[in-house]
Amino acid sequence: MRSPTMRMLWASTFINQMGQGMQQVILGWLVFDLTGSSGMVGAIFAARSAPNLVVGLAAGPLTDRFDRRRVMQLSIWGMMLACLALAVLLLADGLQVWHLLALTFGLGALQAFAMTARQVYVFDLAGASGAVGGIAAINLAQRLSQIVGALAAGSLIAWQGAEAGFLFMAVTYGVGGASIFLLRQQGVSAPEERETIVENIRNYIRALRSNRVMVSLMISTAAAEVLGFSHQAILPVLAKDVLHVGAFGLGVLTSFRAVGATLGVMALAVAGQVRRPGALLLGTLVVFGLGQVLLGQSVAFWMALVCVVLVNFAAAITDVLHQSLLQLSVSNEQRGRAMGSWIVGIGSAPVGQLELGYLAELTSSRIALLVNGIGLAALSLVMAVFLPRLRRL
C-alpha cells in the first residue's frame, strides 16, 4: 500500500464494488418479490454466476494478451450500462423476469472479466513476494465496499424502490471505471512478452493437462462455490419467511456477510506468510461448511448475523488462498490463465445456487443449509485424502 498506484486501485475497487454488494440484495429481493419462489432466487444468482464457465476460458487469455487496466475499465462501464437498463425498465413498469435474468447474466459475464484482470493486475503491482498481501488488501476493499453497498441497497429499496438502487449502482460503476485512468503503472511483474490469443488458449489447454496443482485448485474452488458460496441464495428466504425482518433486514444480513469476509481477509493479512496454505485451505473449508449448518438452525436474527459472519470469515480466506495459490502455481506469463481457471471454478456456482434454492423449496431452508454444510465439510476431508498435492502446498 506504499505504492500510489496500489492505493488508487484500492480506492477504485472500493467504489465500483459497492455495486456488487447492492446486487446481492436487490436482485434476490426483487425476484423473490416478483415470483414468491425461492427456486427463482436460486435461478437469479445462477444467472449471475453461469457466465463464468465460458468467460473464464476467454478472460484468462485476454487478460494475458491485453492491458489489464483497459479490460477492467471496459468491463466496469459495461456493468454501468446494464444497471441503467434495469432502472429504466423498472421506472417504465416494464420489467419482466426474463429481462432480469438476461441482464443479470450480462452483469455476471462482465464482472468475471473485471475480477480476472484486477487480481492479475494486483500481482503485477505487488510481485510474487507480496501477492498474498496485495490480493488480501484488494479483497479488503471489496469487502468493506460491499458492507456499504448492501446497507445502501436495503435502505434504497425501503425508501424509493429497487430502481433507485440500480441508478445508484450505475453511478458507482461509472465513477469506478473512470478512476482506472489514474492507474499509471503496469507493475513490476507485468509480463514483458505477450502471446497471441491463439497461443494463449493453446498453452492454457496444455497447462490444464499437465499442471496437477492448478487442476486441484480448480476442483477445490468449484467445491467451495457449489456447497459454500451458494448460501447467499437462501438469505432472501431467511429474511422474509423465517426471520421476518424484511428488505432492510436482508440488507443487514448481506452487510454482515461482508463484515465476516472483511475479518477473514484481515486475519490472513495479519498472519503474514502462511507456511502450508494448502492445508489451511482445506481446514477452512470444514469451518465454512459447519458454519452453514449453524446458520440453518438460527431462529433469531442475532444468531443468523453471528453465523453469517462465521461463514463468510471462512469464505473470504478460501477465496484469497485460491486466487494466490493459482497464480503462484504457474509462470509469470500465464497468471491470467491461472485466474481464468479460478473463474471457471467459480462458474460451477449456478449448480449450487439452483440446488440450494430448489431444495429449500421442496423441504426447508434449514434442511437445505444442513445438507450443503455437511457436504462441504465432508468433501474437504475427502480432498485432503485424495488430493495430497493440494494438502502439501
C-alpha positions as semicolon CSV with decimal commas, in nm:
position;residue;x (nm);y (nm);z (nm)
1;M;0,000;0,000;0,000
2;R;0,305;0,231;-0,013
3;S;0,256;0,241;-0,389
4;P;0,034;0,529;-0,510
5;T;-0,094;0,304;-0,790
6;M;-0,197;0,033;-0,542
7;R;-0,374;0,293;-0,328
8;M;-0,561;0,422;-0,633
9;L;-0,656;0,065;-0,731
10;W;-0,780;0,012;-0,373
11;A;-0,998;0,326;-0,398
12;S;-1,128;0,233;-0,743
13;T;-1,215;-0,117;-0,620
14;F;-1,395;0,025;-0,318
15;I;-1,610;0,249;-0,537
16;N;-1,714;0,000;-0,803
17;Q;-1,756;-0,296;-0,568
18;M;-2,038;-0,116;-0,388
19;G;-2,242;-0,225;-0,687
20;Q;-2,155;-0,588;-0,618
21;G;-2,283;-0,563;-0,260
22;M;-2,601;-0,393;-0,383
23;Q;-2,658;-0,661;-0,647
24;Q;-2,672;-0,932;-0,384
25;V;-2,953;-0,754;-0,202
26;I;-3,154;-0,603;-0,488
27;L;-3,153;-0,898;-0,728
28;G;-3,253;-1,153;-0,465
29;W;-3,521;-0,930;-0,312
30;L;-3,664;-0,821;-0,645
31;V;-3,701;-1,168;-0,795
32;F;-3,849;-1,309;-0,473
33;D;-4,093;-1,017;-0,459
34;L;-4,192;-1,071;-0,825
35;T;-4,231;-1,451;-0,811
36;G;-4,254;-1,561;-0,446
37;S;-4,029;-1,855;-0,539
38;S;-3,709;-1,947;-0,355
39;G;-3,622;-2,155;-0,662
40;M;-3,623;-1,838;-0,873
41;V;-3,395;-1,671;-0,617
42;G;-3,151;-1,955;-0,681
43;A;-3,204;-1,908;-1,056
44;I;-3,122;-1,535;-1,049
45;F;-2,795;-1,594;-0,865
46;A;-2,724;-1,883;-1,101
47;A;-2,775;-1,647;-1,396
48;R;-2,516;-1,411;-1,247
49;S;-2,264;-1,693;-1,197
50;A;-2,331;-1,905;-1,508
51;P;-2,116;-1,696;-1,749
52;N;-1,802;-1,783;-1,551
53;L;-1,780;-2,132;-1,703
54;V;-1,738;-1,984;-2,051
55;V;-1,593;-1,642;-1,968
56;G;-1,310;-1,793;-1,762
57;L;-1,174;-1,966;-2,071
58;A;-1,166;-1,632;-2,255
59;A;-1,089;-1,390;-1,970
60;G;-0,758;-1,552;-1,882
61;P;-0,604;-1,540;-2,232
62;L;-0,743;-1,191;-2,297
63;T;-0,600;-1,063;-1,968
64;D;-0,261;-1,210;-2,058
65;R;-0,278;-1,053;-2,405
66;F;-0,411;-0,701;-2,338
67;D;-0,355;-0,425;-2,082
68;R;-0,527;-0,539;-1,759
69;R;-0,639;-0,181;-1,689
70;R;-0,835;-0,147;-2,013
71;V;-1,002;-0,487;-1,960
72;M;-1,112;-0,374;-1,613
73;Q;-1,237;-0,037;-1,733
74;L;-1,446;-0,162;-2,025
75;S;-1,599;-0,437;-1,810
76;I;-1,698;-0,195;-1,532
77;W;-1,855;0,050;-1,775
78;G;-2,050;-0,237;-1,931
79;M;-2,196;-0,312;-1,586
80;M;-2,295;0,053;-1,558
81;L;-2,499;0,027;-1,880
82;A;-2,670;-0,294;-1,761
83;C;-2,776;-0,126;-1,435
84;L;-2,910;0,175;-1,624
85;A;-3,119;-0,059;-1,842
86;L;-3,268;-0,229;-1,535
87;A;-3,351;0,108;-1,378
88;V;-3,525;0,229;-1,695
89;L;-3,731;-0,091;-1,720
90;L;-3,842;-0,056;-1,358
91;L;-3,927;0,313;-1,396
92;A;-4,132;0,233;-1,709
93;D;-4,306;-0,051;-1,521
94;G;-4,193;-0,288;-1,794
95;L;-3,955;-0,519;-1,609
96;Q;-4,024;-0,889;-1,658
97;V;-3,844;-1,184;-1,506
98;W;-3,671;-1,269;-1,834
99;H;-3,532;-0,914;-1,853
100;L;-3,392;-0,957;-1,504
101;L;-3,236;-1,295;-1,587
102;A;-3,081;-1,174;-1,915
103;L;-2,930;-0,854;-1,773
104;T;-2,811;-1,036;-1,462
105;F;-2,634;-1,284;-1,691
106;G;-2,465;-0,987;-1,860
107;L;-2,360;-0,841;-1,525
108;G;-2,207;-1,176;-1,430
109;A;-2,009;-1,203;-1,755
110;L;-1,868;-0,851;-1,725
111;Q;-1,786;-0,900;-1,356
112;A;-1,585;-1,212;-1,447
113;F;-1,366;-1,013;-1,688
114;A;-1,319;-0,735;-1,431
115;M;-1,227;-0,977;-1,149
116;T;-0,975;-1,167;-1,360
117;A;-0,799;-0,852;-1,478
118;R;-0,799;-0,688;-1,133
119;Q;-0,649;-0,982;-0,942
120;V;-0,378;-1,034;-1,204
121;Y;-0,301;-0,660;-1,202
122;V;-0,261;-0,676;-0,823
123;F;0,008;-0,942;-0,869
124;D;0,170;-0,720;-1,136
125;L;0,198;-0,438;-0,881
126;A;0,293;-0,641;-0,573
127;G;0,515;-0,912;-0,725
128;A;0,536;-1,274;-0,617
129;S;0,661;-1,193;-0,266
130;G;0,370;-0,955;-0,200
131;A;0,099;-1,144;-0,387
132;V;-0,096;-1,278;-0,088
133;G;-0,078;-0,943;0,092
134;G;-0,172;-0,746;-0,219
135;I;-0,467;-0,971;-0,303
136;A;-0,577;-0,960;0,062
137;A;-0,561;-0,578;0,057
138;I;-0,777;-0,553;-0,256
139;N;-1,016;-0,813;-0,116
140;L;-1,042;-0,596;0,193
141;A;-1,152;-0,304;-0,028
142;Q;-1,414;-0,529;-0,187
143;R;-1,550;-0,650;0,147
144;L;-1,569;-0,307;0,309
145;S;-1,736;-0,168;-0,001
146;Q;-1,991;-0,449;-0,006
147;I;-2,091;-0,367;0,353
148;V;-2,173;-0,012;0,243
149;G;-2,342;-0,133;-0,075
150;A;-2,560;-0,390;0,099
151;L;-2,681;-0,142;0,361
152;A;-2,744;0,120;0,092
153;A;-2,942;-0,129;-0,116
154;G;-3,170;-0,231;0,171
155;S;-3,231;0,134;0,259
156;L;-3,296;0,239;-0,102
157;I;-3,544;-0,044;-0,160
158;A;-3,736;0,051;0,153
159;W;-3,724;0,425;0,068
160;Q;-3,757;0,462;-0,311
161;G;-3,770;0,111;-0,456
162;A;-3,529;-0,109;-0,650
163;E;-3,498;0,139;-0,939
164;A;-3,318;0,385;-0,709
165;G;-3,077;0,108;-0,617
166;F;-2,996;0,033;-0,981
167;L;-2,938;0,402;-1,054
168;F;-2,701;0,430;-0,760
169;M;-2,519;0,116;-0,878
170;A;-2,474;0,272;-1,223
171;V;-2,313;0,579;-1,064
172;T;-2,064;0,371;-0,864
173;Y;-1,965;0,172;-1,172
174;G;-1,926;0,490;-1,378
175;V;-1,700;0,658;-1,123
176;G;-1,506;0,337;-1,053
177;G;-1,440;0,285;-1,422
178;A;-1,328;0,644;-1,475
179;S;-1,082;0,620;-1,183
180;I;-0,888;0,349;-1,368
181;F;-0,747;0,623;-1,595
182;L;-0,540;0,723;-1,290
183;L;-0,361;0,384;-1,273
184;R;-0,033;0,486;-1,436
185;Q;0,192;0,184;-1,377
186;Q;0,180;-0,156;-1,545
187;G;0,357;-0,313;-1,245
188;V;0,696;-0,470;-1,178
189;S;0,569;-0,821;-1,254
190;A;0,379;-0,741;-1,573
191;P;0,492;-0,988;-1,843
192;E;0,746;-0,847;-2,088
193;E;0,621;-1,066;-2,374
194;R;0,258;-1,126;-2,458
195;E;0,145;-1,425;-2,661
196;T;-0,124;-1,408;-2,926
197;I;-0,478;-1,512;-2,829
198;V;-0,442;-1,843;-3,016
199;E;-0,112;-1,922;-2,843
200;N;-0,264;-1,823;-2,511
201;I;-0,556;-2,063;-2,548
202;R;-0,335;-2,345;-2,680
203;N;-0,091;-2,314;-2,389
204;Y;-0,380;-2,286;-2,141
205;I;-0,518;-2,622;-2,261
206;R;-0,170;-2,773;-2,225
207;A;-0,146;-2,636;-1,871
208;L;-0,479;-2,795;-1,778
209;R;-0,344;-3,130;-1,892
210;S;-0,007;-3,110;-1,719
211;N;-0,039;-2,882;-1,413
212;R;-0,196;-3,104;-1,146
213;V;-0,171;-2,835;-0,879
214;M;-0,375;-2,593;-1,088
215;V;-0,639;-2,858;-1,160
216;S;-0,658;-2,949;-0,789
217;L;-0,716;-2,585;-0,702
218;M;-0,988;-2,561;-0,968
219;I;-1,162;-2,861;-0,808
220;S;-1,134;-2,703;-0,464
221;T;-1,270;-2,371;-0,595
222;A;-1,567;-2,545;-0,758
223;A;-1,647;-2,738;-0,438
224;A;-1,646;-2,418;-0,233
225;E;-1,876;-2,247;-0,484
226;V;-2,130;-2,529;-0,516
227;L;-2,161;-2,616;-0,148
228;G;-2,046;-2,298;0,026
229;F;-2,083;-1,965;-0,152
230;S;-2,430;-2,069;-0,273
231;H;-2,566;-1,990;0,076
232;Q;-2,624;-1,629;-0,037
233;A;-2,916;-1,755;-0,249
234;I;-3,107;-1,852;0,065
235;L;-3,067;-1,520;0,251
236;P;-3,376;-1,353;0,096
237;V;-3,585;-1,653;0,205
238;L;-3,444;-1,640;0,559
239;A;-3,507;-1,264;0,580
240;K;-3,865;-1,276;0,454
241;D;-4,010;-1,609;0,563
242;V;-3,800;-1,733;0,857
243;L;-3,665;-1,430;1,044
244;H;-3,937;-1,185;0,923
245;V;-3,701;-0,887;0,900
246;G;-3,794;-0,755;0,553
247;A;-3,578;-0,581;0,292
248;F;-3,380;-0,376;0,542
249;G;-3,307;-0,692;0,743
250;L;-3,183;-0,859;0,423
251;G;-2,954;-0,560;0,370
252;V;-2,816;-0,602;0,722
253;L;-2,767;-0,979;0,671
254;T;-2,584;-0,915;0,346
255;S;-2,370;-0,644;0,502
256;F;-2,274;-0,887;0,782
257;R;-2,159;-1,124;0,508
258;A;-1,914;-0,852;0,413
259;V;-1,821;-0,796;0,781
260;G;-1,728;-1,163;0,819
261;A;-1,536;-1,159;0,492
262;T;-1,351;-0,843;0,596
263;L;-1,244;-1,005;0,923
264;G;-1,128;-1,314;0,734
265;V;-0,916;-1,112;0,491
266;M;-0,769;-0,905;0,775
267;A;-0,682;-1,219;0,972
268;L;-0,499;-1,363;0,672
269;A;-0,312;-1,038;0,611
270;V;-0,209;-1,009;0,978
271;A;-0,092;-1,372;0,983
272;G;0,162;-1,287;0,713
273;Q;0,324;-1,568;0,518
274;V;0,138;-1,896;0,563
275;R;0,364;-2,199;0,586
276;R;0,115;-2,453;0,448
277;P;-0,161;-2,262;0,272
278;G;-0,300;-2,579;0,111
279;A;-0,365;-2,740;0,449
280;L;-0,508;-2,412;0,579
281;L;-0,740;-2,402;0,278
282;L;-0,879;-2,749;0,344
283;G;-0,924;-2,682;0,717
284;T;-1,103;-2,356;0,645
285;L;-1,343;-2,535;0,409
286;V;-1,450;-2,755;0,702
287;V;-1,528;-2,445;0,913
288;F;-1,710;-2,298;0,613
289;G;-1,941;-2,600;0,595
290;L;-2,011;-2,623;0,968
291;G;-2,095;-2,252;0,977
292;Q;-2,370;-2,311;0,722
293;V;-2,516;-2,587;0,937
294;L;-2,538;-2,342;1,229
295;L;-2,690;-2,073;1,004
296;G;-2,967;-2,311;0,906
297;Q;-3,054;-2,369;1,270
298;S;-3,078;-1,998;1,356
299;V;-3,418;-1,891;1,489
300;A;-3,329;-1,538;1,599
301;F;-3,193;-1,253;1,389
302;W;-2,884;-1,202;1,607
303;M;-2,798;-1,573;1,578
304;A;-2,823;-1,553;1,199
305;L;-2,593;-1,249;1,197
306;V;-2,328;-1,430;1,403
307;C;-2,345;-1,735;1,175
308;V;-2,328;-1,524;0,860
309;V;-2,010;-1,362;0,995
310;L;-1,855;-1,706;1,068
311;V;-1,949;-1,849;0,728
312;N;-1,806;-1,554;0,538
313;F;-1,496;-1,531;0,757
314;A;-1,407;-1,877;0,627
315;A;-1,530;-1,799;0,275
316;A;-1,300;-1,497;0,238
317;I;-0,994;-1,692;0,348
318;T;-1,065;-1,967;0,093
319;D;-1,111;-1,701;-0,176
320;V;-0,776;-1,529;-0,115
321;L;-0,589;-1,859;-0,086
322;H;-0,738;-1,993;-0,410
323;Q;-0,651;-1,675;-0,601
324;S;-0,298;-1,657;-0,461
325;L;-0,210;-2,025;-0,497
326;L;-0,339;-2,042;-0,854
327;Q;-0,119;-1,752;-0,968
328;L;0,182;-1,889;-0,781
329;S;0,134;-2,231;-0,945
330;V;0,219;-2,105;-1,298
331;S;0,482;-1,896;-1,478
332;N;0,457;-1,517;-1,483
333;E;0,328;-1,511;-1,842
334;Q;0,041;-1,747;-1,757
335;R;-0,108;-1,580;-1,450
336;G;-0,408;-1,451;-1,644
337;R;-0,485;-1,807;-1,745
338;A;-0,447;-1,921;-1,384
339;M;-0,705;-1,665;-1,276
340;G;-0,917;-1,776;-1,571
341;S;-0,910;-2,121;-1,410
342;W;-1,040;-1,965;-1,090
343;I;-1,321;-1,802;-1,288
344;V;-1,404;-2,141;-1,443
345;G;-1,408;-2,290;-1,092
346;I;-1,648;-2,031;-0,958
347;G;-1,854;-2,088;-1,273
348;S;-1,988;-2,400;-1,101
349;A;-2,180;-2,172;-0,863
350;P;-2,512;-2,200;-1,055
351;V;-2,522;-2,570;-0,973
352;G;-2,513;-2,492;-0,601
353;Q;-2,747;-2,194;-0,622
354;L;-3,011;-2,386;-0,816
355;E;-2,970;-2,692;-0,595
356;L;-2,995;-2,491;-0,273
357;G;-3,291;-2,283;-0,394
358;Y;-3,500;-2,577;-0,511
359;L;-3,401;-2,799;-0,217
360;A;-3,524;-2,522;0,017
361;E;-3,848;-2,505;-0,182
362;L;-3,901;-2,882;-0,159
363;T;-3,802;-2,909;0,208
364;S;-3,697;-2,600;0,404
365;S;-3,411;-2,354;0,422
366;R;-3,288;-2,529;0,738
367;I;-3,254;-2,866;0,567
368;A;-3,101;-2,714;0,254
369;L;-2,824;-2,542;0,452
370;L;-2,771;-2,856;0,662
371;V;-2,720;-3,073;0,353
372;N;-2,482;-2,830;0,184
373;G;-2,285;-2,754;0,500
374;I;-2,224;-3,118;0,586
375;G;-2,147;-3,189;0,220
376;L;-1,879;-2,916;0,205
377;A;-1,711;-3,026;0,528
378;A;-1,711;-3,390;0,418
379;L;-1,583;-3,308;0,070
380;S;-1,291;-3,107;0,205
381;L;-1,188;-3,411;0,413
382;V;-1,214;-3,633;0,106
383;M;-0,996;-3,389;-0,090
384;A;-0,739;-3,395;0,190
385;V;-0,710;-3,772;0,143
386;F;-0,727;-3,799;-0,236
387;L;-0,551;-3,475;-0,337
388;P;-0,226;-3,493;-0,140
389;R;-0,062;-3,233;-0,364
390;L;-0,319;-2,980;-0,250
391;R;-0,269;-3,072;0,115
392;R;0,107;-3,027;0,088
393;L;0,103;-2,689;-0,090
